[in-house]
Amino acid sequence: MRGRRAAALAVLALAAAGCSSSSAPQRAAPLPVSGPPKLVRIALADILWPLEPERAKTRDELVVARMLFSTPLRTDVSGRLRPGLCTSWHATASSWRLRCSHAGAIAARLRPTWQATAPDEHTLVVQTTDPDLPFKLTEVAYAPPGVPGPFRLISTSPARIVAERNGVRVELRKLEPFRALRLFRAGKLDEAPVPLGDIRATELDPQLAPALRVRRVLAADAVIFDRSVPRELRKVYDDTADRADYQALVPEFEAPPAEDLHQRGQPSASQAAIALRDAKQRIPSLPKRSVGFARASDPTLAYGTNLLVAAWRDLGLGAHVGGHDARLVRLAAAYPKLSALTLYGKKNALVPIAWVADARLVSPRLRGWREDDLGSVDYGAVRLPGQSPRR
């Protein structure tokens, strides 16, 4: 099980050594900085389709939704609350009162979850004492339909969306990451995802390294077990999960393993070793149960599933790919607080594996590009050469 990790690290070390052993540093051609005026070109692995905000789940789908739909409140790149459709908010003894435009439409959107009313066209009252309500109102799922969003939609299809704001157009294209990388090198894209397993290679690439942006986001890869899998068996899977290999080969050490969803720090290696030793001793006495892991459509999760299952099989557990007993999923927070994730653990038989790092290539053409804890970028704040800083 540890052999795979050692081999992976050896490959990384050899790549680094190969670059440093060159007798003379190679000069790479700088990335092109020209492009169509007033147009930002972005590659995404997923595009939200149909354009319904409540369907947005992945990082890329949320980027699209936040561009096109207005939410009651917003957060900035630091996670602080900012006005959206609502400009002020305060708690009372039994409710939250907000000053909003489109208060009636917002109340209608909130009613399946909360008791919400609009006493007048600018007042929203939500009957709850939940202290996180303002943060929850930043979720794109609560964007009222028919209300204009930050960007005006120009054209849309399952593979391409064009939107406009203040005379600048943003073109979002659904592209496979390696194709997007080729287009980015040629100056035909302004932003592209880093392909799976290529963060370290990109850091060593003299042309791409200046464009690399890596950020640990508020999301976690986790295994969700069907509750028909016995609790003691789920516990052994948790204690023997090969989080070290996963960290090395999926987020490439840019995000730590995850033992739980309550803290984002590095787990204790000594405690993990003790848990692994004790779990190995319990394996012979476990119920003889073959656990089938669902095949993931997402390439990263598919690779991660194969990695985890191979390690569990090495230990003699009846893990195999293909089935419905468990599945590896990426849990993305809906708002920038850990409480947005801990609810998953309360509702599901869940085994966290690793936190998530988002890696993007960003052209030097784009000024003011910043990613928040959710992986969202405020493209209204992004400027092109010669563009006024006014939003």
Secondary structure in CASP SS format (residue, H / E / C, confidence):
PFRMAT SS
TARGET T0000
AUTHOR 0000-0000-0000
METHOD secondary structure of the structure
MODEL  1
M C 1.00
R H 1.00
G H 1.00
R H 1.00
R H 1.00
A H 1.00
A H 1.00
A H 1.00
L H 1.00
A H 1.00
V H 1.00
L H 1.00
A H 1.00
L H 1.00
A H 1.00
A H 1.00
A H 1.00
G H 1.00
C H 1.00
S H 1.00
S C 1.00
S C 1.00
S C 1.00
A C 1.00
P C 1.00
Q C 1.00
R C 1.00
A C 1.00
A C 1.00
P C 1.00
L C 1.00
P C 1.00
V C 1.00
S C 1.00
G C 1.00
P C 1.00
P C 1.00
K C 1.00
L E 1.00
V E 1.00
R E 1.00
I E 1.00
A E 1.00
L E 1.00
A C 1.00
D C 1.00
I C 1.00
L C 1.00
W C 1.00
P C 1.00
L C 1.00
E C 1.00
P H 1.00
E H 1.00
R H 1.00
A C 1.00
K C 1.00
T C 1.00
R H 1.00
D H 1.00
E H 1.00
L H 1.00
V H 1.00
V H 1.00
A H 1.00
R H 1.00
M H 1.00
L H 1.00
F C 1.00
S C 1.00
T C 1.00
P C 1.00
L E 1.00
R E 1.00
T E 1.00
D C 1.00
V C 1.00
S C 1.00
G C 1.00
R C 1.00
L E 1.00
R E 1.00
P E 1.00
G C 1.00
L C 1.00
C E 1.00
T E 1.00
S E 1.00
W E 1.00
H E 1.00
A E 1.00
T C 1.00
A C 1.00
S C 1.00
S C 1.00
W E 1.00
R E 1.00
L E 1.00
R E 1.00
C E 1.00
S C 1.00
H C 1.00
A H 1.00
G H 1.00
A H 1.00
I H 1.00
A H 1.00
A H 1.00
R H 1.00
L H 1.00
R C 1.00
P C 1.00
T C 1.00
W C 1.00
Q E 1.00
A E 1.00
T E 1.00
A E 1.00
P E 1.00
D E 1.00
E C 1.00
H C 1.00
T E 1.00
L E 1.00
V E 1.00
V E 1.00
Q E 1.00
T C 1.00
T C 1.00
D C 1.00
P C 1.00
D C 1.00
L H 1.00
P H 1.00
F H 1.00
K H 1.00
L C 1.00
T C 1.00
E C 1.00
V H 1.00
A H 1.00
Y H 1.00
A C 1.00
P C 1.00
P C 1.00
G C 1.00
V C 1.00
P C 1.00
G C 1.00
P C 1.00
F C 1.00
R E 1.00
L E 1.00
I E 1.00
S E 1.00
T E 1.00
S E 1.00
P C 1.00
A C 1.00
R E 1.00
I E 1.00
V E 1.00
A E 1.00
E E 1.00
R E 1.00
N C 1.00
G C 1.00
V E 1.00
R E 1.00
V E 1.00
E E 1.00
L E 1.00
R E 1.00
K E 1.00
L C 1.00
E C 1.00
P H 1.00
F H 1.00
R H 1.00
A H 1.00
L H 1.00
R H 1.00
L H 1.00
F H 1.00
R H 1.00
A C 1.00
G C 1.00
K C 1.00
L C 1.00
D C 1.00
E E 1.00
A E 1.00
P E 1.00
V C 1.00
P C 1.00
L C 1.00
G C 1.00
D C 1.00
I H 1.00
R H 1.00
A H 1.00
T H 1.00
E H 1.00
L C 1.00
D C 1.00
P C 1.00
Q C 1.00
L C 1.00
A H 1.00
P H 1.00
A H 1.00
L E 1.00
R E 1.00
V E 1.00
R E 1.00
R E 1.00
V E 1.00
L E 1.00
A E 1.00
A E 1.00
D E 1.00
A E 1.00
V E 1.00
I E 1.00
F E 1.00
D C 1.00
R C 1.00
S C 1.00
V C 1.00
P C 1.00
R H 1.00
E H 1.00
L H 1.00
R H 1.00
K H 1.00
V H 1.00
Y H 1.00
D H 1.00
D H 1.00
T H 1.00
A C 1.00
D C 1.00
R H 1.00
A H 1.00
D H 1.00
Y H 1.00
Q H 1.00
A H 1.00
L H 1.00
V C 1.00
P C 1.00
E C 1.00
F C 1.00
E C 1.00
A C 1.00
P C 1.00
P E 1.00
A C 1.00
E C 1.00
D C 1.00
L C 1.00
H C 1.00
Q C 1.00
R C 1.00
G C 1.00
Q C 1.00
P C 1.00
S C 1.00
A H 1.00
S H 1.00
Q H 1.00
A H 1.00
A H 1.00
I H 1.00
A H 1.00
L H 1.00
R H 1.00
D H 1.00
A H 1.00
K H 1.00
Q H 1.00
R H 1.00
I H 1.00
P H 1.00
S H 1.00
L C 1.00
P C 1.00
K C 1.00
R C 1.00
S C 1.00
V E 1.00
G E 1.00
F E 1.00
A C 1.00
R C 1.00
A C 1.00
S C 1.00
D C 1.00
P H 1.00
T H 1.00
L H 1.00
A H 1.00
Y H 1.00
G H 1.00
T H 1.00
N H 1.00
L H 1.00
L H 1.00
V H 1.00
A H 1.00
A H 1.00
W H 1.00
R H 1.00
D H 1.00
L C 1.00
G C 1.00
L C 1.00
G C 1.00
A E 1.00
H E 1.00
V E 1.00
G C 1.00
G C 1.00
H C 1.00
D C 1.00
A E 1.00
R E 1.00
L E 1.00
V E 1.00
R E 1.00
L E 1.00
A E 1.00
A C 1.00
A C 1.00
Y C 1.00
P C 1.00
K C 1.00
L C 1.00
S H 1.00
A H 1.00
L H 1.00
T H 1.00
L H 1.00
Y H 1.00
G H 1.00
K H 1.00
K H 1.00
N C 1.00
A E 1.00
L E 1.00
V E 1.00
P E 1.00
I E 1.00
A E 1.00
W E 1.00
V E 1.00
A E 1.00
D E 1.00
A E 1.00
R E 1.00
L E 1.00
V E 1.00
S C 1.00
P C 1.00
R C 1.00
L C 1.00
R E 1.00
G C 1.00
W C 1.00
R C 1.00
E E 1.00
D C 1.00
D C 1.00
L C 1.00
G C 1.00
S C 1.00
V E 1.00
D C 1.00
Y C 1.00
G C 1.00
A C 1.00
V C 1.00
R E 1.00
L C 1.00
P C 1.00
G C 1.00
Q C 1.00
S C 1.00
P C 1.00
R C 1.00
R C 1.00
END
